[in-house]
Every structure is written in C-alpha cells, then in structure tokens.
C-alpha cells in the first residue's frame, strides 16, 4: 500500500519503476509518463530541479498518474 508522505525524487521514481536498475533511465521514463498528459507536463515543469518533494507535490503527482 502506498503511503502519502514527502519523498525524494529518486524514491518516488523507484516506486513507479521498481524493475529499473538504472536511476537515470527510470527518471527519463517517469518524465515521459508525466508528459503523456497536459496536467502531468505542468506538474513536471513546476518540479524541475527539485530533489525532495513535499507531501502536497507527491499528491499532485498521484492525482495525475495514480498510485505506483
């Protein structure tokens, strides 16, 4: 079960792509997943260069992508 809390970007990406062994490719896949919708693109742009995401920012991502 997913817990809504602050996450580092790497932690959140690894929850969405647990099978990925490379964090760089997982991050790219996460970005592409967000870019599939206009709301996701807006969320991604607002979070550029953020290493740590607040609970509210994680909630916005969950609203767009659903739980990992």
C-alpha positions, 0 to 999 in steps of 0.5 A: 500500500502506498503511503502519502508522505514527502519523498525524494525524487529518486524514491518516488521514481523507484516506486513507479519503476521498481524493475529499473536498475538504472536511476537515470533511465527510470527518471527519463521514463517517469518524465515521459509518463508525466508528459503523456498528459497536459496536467502531468507536463505542468506538474513536471515543469513546476518540479524541475530541479527539485530533489525532495518533494513535499507531501502536497507535490507527491499528491499532485503527482498521484492525482495525475498518474495514480498510485505506483 
